[in-house]
Amino acid sequence: MDCRRLSNRLLLCLSLALAFGVTPAFSQSCQSCLLVTDPHANQAFNAGNGAAVNLNKCGLNVNSNSSTALSVTGGATVKASSIQVVGGDTINNGGSATPTPVTGALAAADPFAKVPAPSIGTCLSHPDYTQWGQTGSYEVYPGTYCGGLTVSNGVTAHFNPGVYIINGGGIQFGSGKVSGTGVTFYVTGSSFTNNQLVTTNNGMSVNLSAPTQGTYQGILFLQDRTINNTALGSSFGGGASMKLTGALDFSTTALTFNNGATSTANVAIIARTISLQGGVGIKLDSATPVLPGISVAVTPLTAVLYGGQAQQFTAAVAGACSAGVTWAVSPATGAGTITAAGLYTAPATLTAQQTVTITATNTEDSTKTATATVTLEPPVAVAVTPATATLYGGQTQQFTAAVANTTNTAVVWTISPATGAGTISATGLYAAPASIATKETVKIVATSAADSTKSAAATITLEPPVSVTMSPATVTLHASGTQQFTATVANATNTSVTWTISPTTGAGTISSAGLYTAPATVTTQETVTIKATSAADSTKSATATVTLQPPVTVTVSPTTAAVYGGATQ
């Protein structure tokens, strides 16, 4: 007979199996049935003065990292399938813990953490539903009870199946008798009598069992998880005789069993701190009724990394005796590494996008796993064109940035130096200063919006305006005369010029070296302009003036004469 799929009828299955001499086929993994959640408290679990704790086929987990997180003293005994403590333990004065506690363990998660809180309804008004003052027997029904629920003074109360919401005041079972099957008590509110959520004392007889199916399967007492007042607690004691079949979940408040209180059928106890004193006898059994299955959760669920980057993953294990996990990366090669503590490191070099699966597997039950996904991205690359430019005052240059390996191709443009070096628009249009007195180098940077560590730069050389001077400035020549002109170009590496003559015809010639030759014949005086234009900046030039003179002529008249002695002409 295989009872593994009959979780809601486990007790019946067990009875039938024993009756027919068949051994039930249970899972071999060890589940936690006693969990202390406070992460730092000293003596977060404290058993003393003859207390006896017997955990049948289930384990004890203490999440406190204190060096005295687990304390067993004064003849107290603790027996379990496993004892896991985040911090340290103190076992003395006749106390014993079996097996030897494992210290330095990982913290365990509450197996009922995902159970939703019931909706708080309208308060029931019948006075017998909040407190009984006279001896008698009462039938109590599910609903919302405001201001507390008290059973005392010899009263017998039978709780019918369902969810009982206690909104403020808490629960007090005093000196009467209570019973009920298939019940869940949800305790909420902000004000509680004597800071107690649940109190059972004064010889109270209690026989309560949790639902065996549905949302609150296995939960007998459930505390509102939003309560964060560490002064609050619950107390079971005073010689009370209790059969509590179901989980007691007080995840953020303290829980105390004392003065001979006994409980014989709890399925699990979860509390911020747990103290057992004075002959207390606690027996927990993970199969009465069935605990939620072991579960593993990994955070974060997703991550995006670049070459060499790291991401810390954490695993929360609920319900297992050991909260330990083993970490694995898939694919097993070329996809980075992960440490035993969950620190994943991407490969140093990435050439293409890749998806990696991170898996955490519970060391207690290898069938319980959880995964996270890492997207590995090749490095963002930025390129700027043109890489260099030379500009003069007031000129502009359009730059373009190409961003690779990301869907976000936007860039942020900046200039260095930030002031006095021109401006650049959000689209990469650079404008040089209107006036440039001296040569200057400006750096234009495009930074990726997807990854601010990735950028590219271009260099601009700002040049002062080109100037051209010429010598000589004026000259007078006759026909076929020559004159060497010299042009000097400032503020440009290219000092060459282009020589031109005006008028362009009949006014002589000029060589590429600036040697001017007048026409062979000059009949009338003429003015010629020689111009030298900068090859670096065609808007910059200088001129000289040549005056062409016709040749000097002399005539004598009369051309002949006859003169006698002493005569004149």
KOLTOR-866688 format. One record per residue (C-alpha): x, y, z. Coordinates in steps of 0.001 Angstrom, whole numbers, plus 500000, padded with zeros to 6 digits. Layout:
XYZ
...
//
This chain:
500000500000500000
501411503380498954
500045506155501145
502171508959499799
499326510459497736
496720510217500494
497900513253502468
494428514241503619
493640510725504899
496987509823506385
495678508670509758
493129506370508120
495762505034505761
498124504355508671
495414502515510631
494483500317507665
498118499580506892
498823498476510460
495624496432510577
496656494462507487
500287494189508479
501509496472505687
504253499011506238
503288502431504829
505576503836502108
506502507245503562
509036509683502114
512441509207503699
513216512931503859
513273514502507284
510822517358507887
511113520091510488
508316520239513059
509784522621515666
511058525970514354
512370528978516296
512444532043514030
514187534821516014
517473535527514172
519449536859517158
517893535942520527
519935534351523300
518351531037524382
515862531335521549
515037527686522314
515200527012526031
514307523713527688
514841523313531430
513631521965534778
512848518483533547
511072519441530309
510852516607527798
510624517169524033
510147514165521757
510018514826518016
508914511710516147
510457511491512674
510954515240512460
513518517872513333
514218520986515431
515530524159513754
516770527245515639
517410530293513421
519159532460516031
522823533192515420
523503533690519133
526237531577520680
523577530358523144
520756529994520608
519865526493521901
519810525910525663
519021522551527275
519571522414531023
518210521248534376
517583517626533397
515591518559530282
515722516177527311
515316516912523638
515026514078521126
514576514607517398
515536513220514017
517722516275513507
518733519374515512
519984522298513388
521165525568514996
522372528662513134
524356529850516167
525672527792519085
524280525597521866
524553525262525640
523785521809527074
524539521394530793
523239520564534268
521898517178533238
520300518381530012
520608516280526875
519981516708523166
519831513756520770
521294513726518184
524163516148518778
523045519544517471
524527520728514180
525701524304514749
526448526861512067
523485525591510052
521429527631507604
518213529322508768
514957527516507956
511778529096506607
508259528818508057
506461526008506168
503185527931506542
504584531297505371
502484531308502188
499217530487503923
496899533490503378
495331535342506325
491561534872506565
489317537871505936
488185539615509126
484389539729509178
481752541529511228
482029540943514971
479575538409516403
477416540058519070
476190537138521234
477827537585524683
478391533847525092
480790534027522154
483236536257524003
483076535142527625
481184532662529756
480496533547533365
478445530550534467
478914526805534462
477404525182531387
477974523620527989
478088525700524835
478274525157521093
480560527698519466
480606528427515736
483132529945513338
483236533707512867
484987536885513954
485294537452517709
486305540968518734
487880541828522078
488984538267522918
487565534811523487
487545533359527009
486496529931528285
486708529565532083
484868528847535360
484070525204534630
482484525911531258
482471523210528577
482760524602525053
482598522677521838
484011524454518774
482393523461515506
484573523054512386
485804526207510696
487988529308511123
487747531401514302
489122534932513914
490054536547517238
490423540275516552
492110541773519624
492108540623523233
493528537165522525
492324533712523621
492114532518527224
491319528936528159
491077529087531954
489651526242534042
487066524633531817
486994522152528987
487219522830525261
487061520518522298
486716520746518566
487608519029515322
488627520721512087
489171524119513714
491683526921513090
492125529883515454
493501533015513749
494758535633516234
495054539242515089
494680542770516443
496888545310518199
495829545030521854
496000541855523917
495129541127527551
498367540832529543
500267540816526208
499100537236525640
497801535985522301
496796532571523674
496724531458527324
495883527965528571
496120527384532341
494490526364535623
493988522709534805
492201523358531536
491311520285529458
491889520906525770
491238518534522883
491447520395519565
492387519273516075
493109521201512889
491423520719509518
492803517847507453
492126519550504135
491585522965502623
493471526250502963
494216525791506671
495014522094506575
497108521144509579
496975524603511238
495396524831514696
496652528252515861
497812530880513356
499128534274514366
498793537364512170
502259537628510576
502171541425510536
502322541563514351
505817542801515245
505551543498518983
508262541379520620
506617541842524027
503743539570522982
503605535858523636
501456532787524249
501507530502527264
500399526891527685
500752525717531252
499278525434534720
498947521678534645
496735521813531571
496034518520529838
496178519119526133
495751517128522990
496534519615520271
496524518009516848
497781520617514455
500408523292514070
500912526178516494
502262528984514299
503340532049516307
506069533119513896
506779536606515356
505815536146519027
507101534096521954
505686530740523064
505988529183526527
505033525736527852
505380525436531631
504231523975534950
503526520461533823
501662521272530631
501560518279528307
500732517958524646
500665514666522850
499742515215519209
501058518494517856
502109518372514243
504432521398514456
505342524398516594
506657527622515074
507429530642517259
509808533567517563
511208532050520763
510226528852522576
510623528141526296
509725524811527925
509979524665531715
508844522653534722
508061519091533711
506567519983530360
506032517066527997
505845517879524280
505443515256521587
505400516300517953
504761514045514993
505234515272511429
502488512959510169
499636514080512472
498285515544510220
500643515950507259
502937518993507243
503278521006504030
505896519454501779
509477520614501775
509890523645499535
512793525699498216
512693529330497061
515549531244495421
516016535025495363
516444536929493205
514536535039490508
516254536863487649
519448538832487075
521234540475484150
525037540416484294
527991541383482124
531378539701481893
533024539150485281
530095540523487301
528740538646490347
525310538077491905
524565536709495378
521689534206495387
519966532995498551
517802529952499099
515003529677501666
514114526097502572
510834525465504384
509802522246506077
513099520360505877
515184519297508845
518200520768507084
517888524104505318
521097523458503420
521233523533499620
523683522652496891
524079525115494027
524503524274490356
524888526195487097
523445525083483756
525048524748481273
527772523235483412
530654524649481373
531267528090479955
528440529659481941
530282530942485002
530677529533488495
528740529491491764
530107528984495264
528687526789498023
527267530004499518
525366530921496329
527690533616494925
527511533385491137
530224534908488934
529728535383485203
532468534412482720
535116537094482300
534472537417478565
531099537307476799
530756537433473027
527005536800472734
523906536927474920
523396533747476957
520809532413479420
522051530547482505
519959528599485016
520916528634488707
519512525704490699
519353525243494481
518703521673495644
517805520846499231
520430518629500851
517690516839502791
515513515969499803
517138516121496361
513745516220494657
513107519680496127
514687522394494003
514224526000492930
515746527921490046
516711531429488991
517605532744485550
520653534843484712
520872536649481391
524502537137480406
525066540127478154
528196540847476080
529728544186477013
528076547318475721
530272548948473050
530160552580471915
531767554080468775
531757557737467716
532195559081464180
534050561064463006
536880560365465425
538563563744464762
537628567120463367
539238570543462938
536968573550463276
537199577336463336
535121579817465269
531356579316464857
531664576158462741
529640572989463501
530197569251463272
527589566460463512
528791563451465538
527132560018465502
527293557345468250
526748553641467526
525899551491470588
526181547690470328
525001544778472512
522015546508474110
518475547374473113
518948550808474674
521077552627472098
520730556078473642
523824558048474662
524565561112476726
526856563668475044
529371565692477065
532245568115476348
535610568469478043
536463571101479131
532894571714480201
532995575499479751
534327577736477011
534754574880474545
531517575151472583
528265573242472925
526834569880471905
523164569007471498
521353565864472684
521635564577469103
525419565097468867
525616568396466940
528722570267468108
529095574046467683
532495575680468151
532812578963470080
532172582045467936
535658583388468647
538863581359469019
541966583208470092
544391580302470343
544513576718469192
542619574341471550
541750570628471809
538224569612472842
537044566106473758
533535564976472818
532283561941474833
529254559716474149
528292557637477235
525916554670476978
522600555142478759
522421551364479248
525859551087480893
527431554297482151
530857552633482316
530927552356478528
531730555390476351
533614556573473290
535282559890472446
536161562109469516
538757564890469390
538145568341467963
540958570757467217
539745574345467482
541822576668465344
541996580484465569
541083582213462213
543547581868459344
545217585147458254
547141585942455074
549609588811454487
551462589663451298
554606591587450405
555289593808448718
551903595511448948
552465597715445877
554816597769442931
555164599607439580
556320597678436533
556839598289432861
556244595883430065
557742592440430698
558825593490434138
558739590878436962
558056590943440693
558315588130443285
555433588251445742
555457586443449094
552349585338451008
552521584518454741
549703582314456200
549158582335459977
547119579915462236
547126577034459795
549355574043459296
548700574312455570
550515577530454593
550086577177450862
548142579736448819
546527580041445436
547641583000443334
545246584860441046
545328588057438903
542584590570438259
541746591291435526
542251587720434497
543298588470430894
545799590859429422
547236591760432811
550238589498432836
550847586176434552
551713584834438012
553324581522438820
552297579099441629
555301580443443524
554080584061443320
556355585369440523
554467588004438564
555417588939434974
553969592045433323
552630591933429737
555182592352426936
553410595456425781
551892598129427930
550303600930425983
548519602734428803
548874602849432525
546929599989434186
546302598696437700
546502594947438353
545477593172441595
547463590175442792
545583587944445225
546868585111447484
544081582845448870
544703580433451794
544437576770450863
543438576036454513
540585578535454526
539411579885451172
537655582779452902
541024584167453939
543241586085451410
545550589065450879
546154591348447880
548866593523446324
548612596206443633
550773596394440504
550806599588438460
551728598865434852
553401601837433139
553794602186429365
557437602865428178
558817606457428233
559100608041424681
561009611169423533
560352613096420234
562221616157418820
560825618657416392
561548619850414042
563231616762412927
565631618707410629
566895622254410364
569614624300408566
571333626740410843
573972629341409985
576630630704412211
575201632521415227
571627631459414321
569317629574416698
566586626921416245
//
